Each structure stands twice: as structure tokens, then as C-alpha cells.
């Protein structure tokens, strides 16, 4: 909501700090007056900015914002296509219960052609016309999503091609990482990036019992990208398989072992983004 104001201030040469709302809660409780107003919020923000020395500094959006917009738009297209596919499946089940949709689903062009030929042979009732309209929309959405993926591939190779060298990190995961990390310079260490992604363990020790628990905070989209890479590595990358097996042999659960692998991936991502891409 404040992005427009932020851009104006940055273009005017001002330094803009981003104050998380949780830092203002204690300040509101400490003021002598009750209620909530712009004056109370402004004072709470100012006090939090003075008290906290390492608040993130805003910068004008770069290529990361362009990638983020395309990633979000592609996700929306995929969600719309999935919703259309669910509706189409219900109609197809009513029209022909024996029609089996292959494992590739209704995102596959060959499967869509097969269903379309089947529908053309049926009497053109209202339900059949609805199905054909859903097919047309699914085709459009799938083509648009594929075009966006090609565009993202070009932007990723221009911005951070080193991410693609991480085993299990494809174009879409790399684009999600770039979009959600932003300028990597705002993180001083890989531990800060791991905490931001919600992959660093949280201490849950009590007395003599020393343990950590799953971190459910942080940027969940970045967490999801790291999770996809981790699951892919466990399945296909021998060093990750060995690391995962070793952690489980130490008594960790599947979830805990996966969490430790994601923490290592956060370090790998941080190192990759801090390493300048070599011109090819």
C-alpha cells in the first residue's frame, strides 16, 4: 500500500527504512493515551527506527520486481487453469464415466486433443458446449503459462544464472528465489537469509532437554522453492541422499532431516547470489 510513497521518497534522495509492524506493538502499549491514530503510529514507528539499528533499507525496484510480477501472474494462470480442469473433469464424468484421463492430466496438449475429439462425436448439448468452452480456456491458460516460463527463463539467465547450477533448481524455483530474496545485499549472512526463508530451526529447549522445532514463520514462497529443491535432491542427487540418510541415522525424523537440508540450501543460494555471474 505504501509502495508509491516509498518510490517518491527514494527518487527524492531520501533514506527509507522498513519497520515491521510487530516492532510497533510494544510502543503503542507504552504511550499514555489509548486508542490508535496516525500520530500514535508515527511516534511508534520513529521510536522503533531509532531503537533498532539493522532495519532493512528500501531501494528502488529492479529486475527482481519484474520477475516477481511475472511469477505471480503465472501462478494465477496456473490456478485458473486448475480450477477449469476440475470443472471439466466433473462434466466429463457425467457425460462418459468410462473416459479415463491419463496421468499427465488436462494440461497436456495431446490429452486435450483426445478429449476434444471425443466431445465432437457427442450430441452438442449444452453440457458438451460447456466442456468445449472449458477446453478452449484451458488451452489459452496453458499456452500463456508456458510463454511466461520461457520469458522467466531468459530473465533468470540474465540475472542469476548461477542458481541454475544448484542441483534440483529449475527455472521456476530460481525465479521464485530471485523474486522473494530481492537484492541479496540486504542480507549480511546466510543465517539471515535462512531466517527470512523460515528454514532456520527455532530453539525449543527446556531444562536438560535440548531440541529445535520447525520454523513456520518467514517468507513461505521462498520456503516452498527451497522445499521443492530439497525434495528433488533427495530423489536424484547422491550427496543430498547421503546427507539426508546420515541425518536420519542420527535419530532425526524425516521432517527434521529435510529441515536441515533446506538450511544447507539457504547457504548455497546465498553463496550463489553473492557470486557474480560469469559472462559467457
C-alpha positions as CSV (number, residue, x, y, z in Angstrom):
1,X,0.0,0.0,0.0
2,X,2.9,2.3,0.7
3,X,5.0,1.5,-2.4
4,X,4.0,4.7,-4.3
5,X,5.1,6.9,-1.4
6,X,8.3,4.8,-1.0
7,X,9.2,5.4,-4.6
8,X,8.6,9.1,-4.4
9,X,10.8,9.4,-1.3
10,X,13.6,7.3,-2.8
11,X,13.5,9.3,-6.1
12,X,13.8,12.5,-4.0
13,X,17.0,11.2,-2.4
14,X,15.5,10.2,1.0
15,X,16.6,7.2,3.0
16,X,13.6,4.9,3.7
17,X,13.6,2.3,6.5
18,X,11.1,-0.5,6.6
19,X,9.8,-1.0,10.1
20,X,8.0,-4.4,10.7
21,X,4.6,-3.8,12.3
22,X,5.4,-6.1,15.2
23,X,8.1,-3.7,16.4
24,X,5.4,-1.0,16.9
25,X,3.0,-3.1,19.1
26,X,5.0,-2.6,22.3
27,X,5.4,1.1,21.6
28,X,1.6,1.6,21.3
29,X,1.1,-0.1,24.6
30,X,3.7,2.2,26.2
31,X,2.1,5.5,25.3
32,X,0.0,7.3,27.8
33,X,-3.0,7.8,25.5
34,X,-5.3,4.9,24.5
35,X,-6.6,4.1,21.0
36,X,-5.0,4.2,17.6
37,X,-4.3,7.2,15.4
38,X,-1.8,8.4,12.8
39,X,0.1,10.4,15.5
40,X,0.4,7.4,17.8
41,X,1.6,5.2,14.8
42,X,4.1,7.8,13.6
43,X,5.6,8.1,17.1
44,X,5.8,4.3,17.4
45,X,7.5,4.0,14.0
46,X,10.0,6.7,14.9
47,X,10.9,5.1,18.2
48,X,11.3,1.7,16.6
49,X,13.5,3.1,13.9
50,X,15.8,4.8,16.5
51,X,15.9,1.7,18.7
52,X,16.6,-0.9,16.0
53,X,20.0,-0.4,14.3
54,X,19.6,-3.0,11.5
55,X,16.3,-2.3,9.9
56,X,16.1,-3.0,6.1
57,X,16.7,-0.1,3.9
58,X,14.4,0.3,0.9
59,X,15.7,0.6,-2.6
60,X,14.1,1.4,-6.0
61,X,12.7,-1.8,-7.5
62,X,15.0,-3.5,-10.1
63,X,14.7,-6.6,-12.3
64,X,13.7,-8.6,-9.2
65,X,10.3,-6.8,-9.2
66,X,9.8,-7.6,-12.9
67,X,10.5,-11.3,-12.2
68,X,8.2,-11.2,-9.1
69,X,5.3,-9.8,-11.2
70,X,5.7,-12.5,-13.9
71,X,6.0,-15.3,-11.3
72,X,2.8,-14.1,-9.5
73,X,1.0,-13.8,-12.8
74,X,2.0,-17.3,-13.9
75,X,0.9,-18.7,-10.6
76,X,-2.5,-17.0,-11.1
77,X,-2.8,-18.5,-14.6
78,X,-2.0,-22.0,-13.3
79,X,-4.6,-21.6,-10.5
80,X,-7.2,-20.6,-13.0
81,X,-6.3,-23.5,-15.4
82,X,-6.5,-25.9,-12.5
83,X,-9.9,-24.7,-11.5
84,X,-11.2,-25.1,-15.1
85,X,-9.7,-28.6,-15.2
86,X,-11.6,-29.6,-12.1
87,X,-14.9,-28.4,-13.5
88,X,-14.2,-30.1,-16.8
89,X,-13.5,-33.4,-15.1
90,X,-16.9,-33.3,-13.3
91,X,-18.7,-32.7,-16.6
92,X,-16.7,-35.4,-18.4
93,X,-17.6,-37.9,-15.7
94,X,-21.3,-37.2,-16.2
95,X,-21.0,-37.4,-19.9
96,X,-18.9,-40.5,-20.1
97,X,-17.9,-42.3,-16.8
98,X,-15.7,-44.7,-18.7
99,X,-13.5,-41.9,-20.1
100,X,-10.1,-42.2,-18.4
101,X,-7.9,-39.1,-18.2
102,X,-4.2,-40.1,-18.5
103,X,-1.7,-39.4,-15.7
104,X,-0.4,-36.3,-17.5
105,X,-3.8,-34.7,-16.8
106,X,-5.5,-32.0,-18.7
107,X,-2.5,-29.7,-19.0
108,X,-1.1,-32.0,-21.7
109,X,-1.9,-30.9,-25.3
110,X,-2.3,-34.4,-26.5
111,X,-4.8,-35.2,-23.8
112,X,-6.8,-32.1,-24.6
113,X,-6.9,-33.0,-28.3
114,X,-8.1,-36.5,-27.3
115,X,-10.9,-35.1,-25.1
116,X,-11.8,-32.6,-27.8
117,X,-12.2,-35.3,-30.5
118,X,-14.4,-37.3,-28.1
119,X,-16.6,-34.3,-27.4
120,X,-17.0,-33.6,-31.1
121,X,-18.5,-37.0,-31.6
122,X,-21.2,-36.5,-29.0
123,X,-24.5,-34.7,-29.5
124,X,-23.8,-31.0,-29.0
125,X,-25.9,-30.4,-25.9
126,X,-25.4,-27.5,-23.5
127,X,-23.1,-29.6,-21.3
128,X,-20.9,-30.6,-24.2
129,X,-20.6,-27.0,-25.3
130,X,-19.6,-26.0,-21.8
131,X,-16.9,-28.7,-21.9
132,X,-15.6,-27.4,-25.2
133,X,-15.5,-23.9,-23.9
134,X,-13.6,-25.1,-20.8
135,X,-11.2,-26.9,-23.1
136,X,-10.6,-23.7,-25.1
137,X,-9.9,-21.7,-21.9
138,X,-7.5,-24.3,-20.5
139,X,-5.6,-24.3,-23.8
140,X,-5.2,-20.5,-23.6
141,X,-4.1,-20.5,-20.0
142,X,-1.6,-23.3,-20.5
143,X,-0.1,-21.6,-23.5
144,X,0.1,-18.3,-21.6
145,X,1.8,-20.0,-18.7
146,X,4.3,-21.7,-21.0
147,X,5.1,-18.4,-22.6
148,X,5.7,-16.8,-19.2
149,X,8.0,-19.7,-18.2
150,X,10.1,-19.0,-21.4
151,X,10.3,-15.3,-20.5
152,X,11.3,-16.1,-17.0
153,X,14.0,-18.5,-18.2
154,X,15.5,-15.6,-20.2
155,X,15.4,-13.2,-17.2
156,X,16.8,-15.8,-14.8
157,X,19.8,-16.5,-17.2
158,X,20.4,-12.7,-17.4
159,X,20.0,-12.0,-13.7
160,X,21.4,-15.1,-11.7
161,X,22.3,-18.0,-14.0
162,X,24.4,-19.5,-11.2
163,X,21.2,-20.5,-9.4
164,X,20.5,-23.0,-12.2
165,X,23.8,-24.8,-11.3
166,X,22.3,-25.8,-7.9
167,X,21.1,-29.4,-8.4
168,X,17.3,-29.6,-8.4
169,X,16.8,-25.8,-9.0
170,X,15.0,-25.2,-12.2
171,X,13.8,-22.0,-13.9
172,X,10.7,-21.6,-11.9
173,X,12.4,-22.2,-8.5
174,X,15.2,-19.9,-9.5
175,X,12.7,-17.2,-10.5
176,X,10.8,-17.6,-7.2
177,X,14.1,-17.2,-5.3
178,X,15.1,-14.1,-7.1
179,X,11.6,-12.6,-6.7
180,X,11.4,-13.2,-3.0
181,X,15.0,-12.6,-2.0
182,X,15.3,-9.4,-3.9
183,X,18.8,-7.7,-3.7
184,X,20.8,-10.2,-1.8
185,X,22.9,-7.4,-0.4
186,X,20.3,-6.7,2.2
187,X,21.3,-10.0,3.9
188,X,24.7,-9.8,5.7
189,X,24.9,-13.6,6.3
190,X,23.4,-16.8,5.1
191,X,21.8,-17.2,8.6
192,X,19.8,-14.0,8.0
193,X,18.6,-15.4,4.6
194,X,17.7,-18.7,6.3
195,X,15.7,-16.9,9.0
196,X,13.9,-14.9,6.4
197,X,13.0,-18.0,4.5
198,X,11.8,-19.8,7.6
199,X,14.3,-22.7,7.3
200,X,16.4,-21.9,10.3
201,X,15.5,-24.1,13.3
202,X,13.9,-22.5,16.4
203,X,15.2,-23.3,19.8
204,X,12.6,-25.2,21.8
205,X,14.9,-26.4,24.6
206,X,13.6,-26.8,28.2
207,X,15.8,-27.7,31.1
208,X,18.1,-30.5,30.2
209,X,16.2,-31.3,27.1
210,X,17.9,-29.7,24.1
211,X,15.8,-29.7,20.9
212,X,14.7,-27.5,18.0
213,X,11.4,-27.2,16.3
214,X,10.1,-26.5,12.8
215,X,10.1,-22.8,11.9
216,X,6.7,-21.8,10.5
217,X,7.5,-18.1,10.1
218,X,9.3,-16.4,7.3
219,X,8.7,-16.0,3.6
220,X,6.6,-19.0,2.7
221,X,7.1,-18.7,-1.1
222,X,10.8,-18.7,-0.7
223,X,10.5,-21.6,1.8
224,X,8.4,-23.5,-0.8
225,X,11.1,-23.0,-3.5
226,X,13.8,-24.4,-1.2
227,X,11.5,-27.3,-0.2
228,X,11.0,-28.3,-3.9
229,X,14.8,-28.2,-4.4
230,X,15.4,-30.3,-1.3
231,X,12.8,-32.9,-2.2
232,X,14.2,-33.1,-5.8
233,X,17.8,-33.5,-4.4
234,X,16.8,-36.3,-2.0
235,X,15.3,-38.2,-5.0
236,X,18.1,-37.5,-7.6
237,X,21.3,-36.0,-6.1
238,X,23.6,-38.6,-4.4
239,X,25.3,-36.1,-1.9
240,X,21.9,-34.9,-0.7
241,X,20.7,-38.5,-0.4
242,X,23.7,-39.4,1.7
243,X,23.3,-36.3,3.9
244,X,19.6,-37.0,4.4
245,X,20.3,-40.6,5.3
246,X,23.0,-39.6,7.7
247,X,20.7,-37.2,9.5
248,X,18.0,-39.8,9.8
249,X,20.6,-42.3,11.2
250,X,21.4,-39.7,13.9
251,X,17.8,-40.0,15.2
252,X,16.2,-37.1,13.3
253,X,12.7,-37.6,11.9
254,X,12.0,-37.2,8.1
255,X,10.8,-33.7,8.7
256,X,13.8,-32.7,10.8
257,X,16.3,-34.2,8.3
258,X,14.5,-32.3,5.5
259,X,14.7,-29.1,7.5
260,X,18.5,-29.4,7.9
261,X,18.9,-29.9,4.2
262,X,16.8,-26.8,3.5
263,X,19.1,-24.9,5.8
264,X,22.1,-26.0,3.8
265,X,20.3,-25.0,0.6
266,X,19.8,-21.5,2.0
267,X,23.5,-21.2,2.4
268,X,24.0,-22.4,-1.2
269,X,21.5,-19.9,-2.5
270,X,23.2,-17.1,-0.5
271,X,26.6,-18.0,-1.9
272,X,25.3,-18.3,-5.4
273,X,23.6,-14.9,-5.4
274,X,26.7,-13.3,-3.9
275,X,28.9,-14.7,-6.6
276,X,28.9,-12.6,-9.7
277,X,27.7,-14.4,-12.8
278,X,30.5,-15.0,-15.3
279,X,29.9,-13.7,-18.9
280,X,29.5,-16.5,-21.4
